[in-house]
Amino acid sequence: MTEFALVLPLLALLLFAVIQFGITFNHYITLTDAVRAGARKAAVSRHMKDPEGSTIAQVEAAATDLKPADLAVAVESSWQPGEEVRVSASYPYSISLLGLVVKKGRLNSATIERVE
């Protein structure tokens, strides 16, 4: 029992660290998928009235697990056929263990497609 009482806090700390890392990794996967969906929308929307706005809306719609207010999306393109469109987004993260912030920053993802 004594050994278990000594090891339990370490195991609990390790468990909470894995959970926090898993949540952050899930946010990164969601962000990457949302940027990919937005880049695909941008590649086919050059004839729309507001292609940049529709691209940003697509990224926000695809990022279902992320808070839209914290999501920063940028679209760079000349919207000419055959040119590249670059869609990038960032989202804040914070890994905390027992109330102490161990690491924080922004997750970044970008995708480049060719305008059709």
C-alpha positions as CSV (number, residue, x, y, z in Angstrom):
1,M,0.0,0.0,0.0
2,T,2.8,2.4,0.8
3,E,4.5,1.8,-2.6
4,F,1.1,2.3,-4.4
5,A,0.6,5.6,-2.4
6,L,4.0,6.8,-3.6
7,V,3.5,5.8,-7.3
8,L,-0.1,6.9,-7.6
9,P,0.6,10.6,-8.0
10,L,3.1,9.9,-10.8
11,L,0.7,7.7,-12.6
12,A,-2.1,10.2,-12.3
13,L,0.2,13.0,-13.6
14,L,1.2,10.8,-16.5
15,L,-2.5,10.0,-17.2
16,F,-3.5,13.7,-17.2
17,A,-0.5,14.5,-19.5
18,V,-1.6,11.9,-22.0
19,I,-5.2,13.3,-21.9
20,Q,-4.0,16.9,-22.4
21,F,-1.7,15.9,-25.3
22,G,-4.6,13.9,-26.9
23,I,-6.9,16.9,-26.8
24,T,-4.2,19.1,-28.4
25,F,-3.5,16.5,-31.0
26,N,-7.2,16.2,-31.8
27,H,-7.3,20.0,-32.3
28,Y,-4.4,19.8,-34.6
29,I,-6.0,17.1,-36.7
30,T,-9.2,19.1,-36.9
31,L,-7.3,22.2,-37.9
32,T,-5.4,20.4,-40.6
33,D,-8.6,18.9,-42.1
34,A,-10.4,22.2,-42.0
35,V,-7.6,24.0,-43.9
36,R,-7.6,21.2,-46.4
37,A,-11.3,21.5,-46.9
38,G,-11.0,25.3,-47.2
39,A,-8.2,25.0,-49.8
40,R,-10.3,22.7,-51.9
41,K,-13.2,25.2,-51.8
42,A,-10.8,28.0,-52.7
43,A,-9.5,26.0,-55.7
44,V,-12.9,25.8,-57.3
45,S,-14.5,29.1,-56.2
46,R,-12.7,31.7,-58.3
47,H,-15.9,32.6,-60.2
48,M,-17.8,33.3,-56.9
49,K,-18.5,36.9,-55.9
50,D,-16.4,36.6,-52.7
51,P,-14.0,33.6,-53.1
52,E,-12.0,34.5,-50.0
53,G,-15.1,34.8,-47.8
54,S,-16.5,31.5,-49.0
55,T,-13.1,29.9,-48.3
56,I,-13.0,31.2,-44.7
57,A,-16.5,30.1,-44.2
58,Q,-15.6,26.6,-45.4
59,V,-12.7,26.4,-43.0
60,E,-14.9,27.6,-40.1
61,A,-17.6,25.1,-41.0
62,A,-15.2,22.2,-41.2
63,A,-13.6,23.0,-37.9
64,T,-16.5,21.7,-35.8
65,D,-14.5,21.0,-32.6
66,L,-12.7,24.4,-32.5
67,K,-14.1,27.7,-31.2
68,P,-14.7,30.0,-34.3
69,A,-13.7,33.1,-32.3
70,D,-10.2,31.7,-31.7
71,L,-9.6,30.4,-35.2
72,A,-7.5,32.7,-37.4
73,V,-7.8,32.0,-41.1
74,A,-5.8,33.6,-43.9
75,V,-6.2,33.2,-47.7
76,E,-3.6,34.3,-50.2
77,S,-4.2,34.1,-54.0
78,S,-4.5,36.1,-57.2
79,W,-7.5,33.9,-58.1
80,Q,-6.1,33.4,-61.6
81,P,-6.5,29.9,-63.2
82,G,-3.4,27.8,-62.7
83,E,-2.1,30.0,-59.9
84,E,-1.7,28.8,-56.3
85,V,-4.0,29.6,-53.5
86,R,-2.6,29.2,-50.0
87,V,-5.0,28.7,-47.1
88,S,-3.5,28.8,-43.6
89,A,-5.1,28.8,-40.1
90,S,-3.9,28.9,-36.5
91,Y,-5.6,28.0,-33.2
92,P,-4.3,28.5,-29.7
93,Y,-3.5,25.6,-27.4
94,S,-2.5,25.2,-23.8
95,I,-1.3,22.1,-22.1
96,S,-1.7,22.3,-18.3
97,L,-1.1,19.7,-15.6
98,L,-2.7,20.2,-12.2
99,G,-3.5,23.8,-12.9
100,L,0.0,24.7,-14.1
101,V,0.5,25.6,-17.8
102,V,3.3,23.5,-19.1
103,K,3.2,24.6,-22.7
104,K,1.1,27.0,-24.7
105,G,1.2,28.5,-28.2
106,R,-0.6,28.3,-31.5
107,L,-1.2,25.3,-33.7
108,N,-0.5,26.2,-37.4
109,S,-1.6,24.5,-40.6
110,A,-1.4,25.5,-44.3
111,T,-2.4,23.9,-47.6
112,I,-1.6,25.0,-51.1
113,E,-3.9,24.1,-54.1
114,R,-4.0,25.2,-57.7
115,V,-6.9,27.4,-58.8
116,E,-9.0,25.7,-61.3
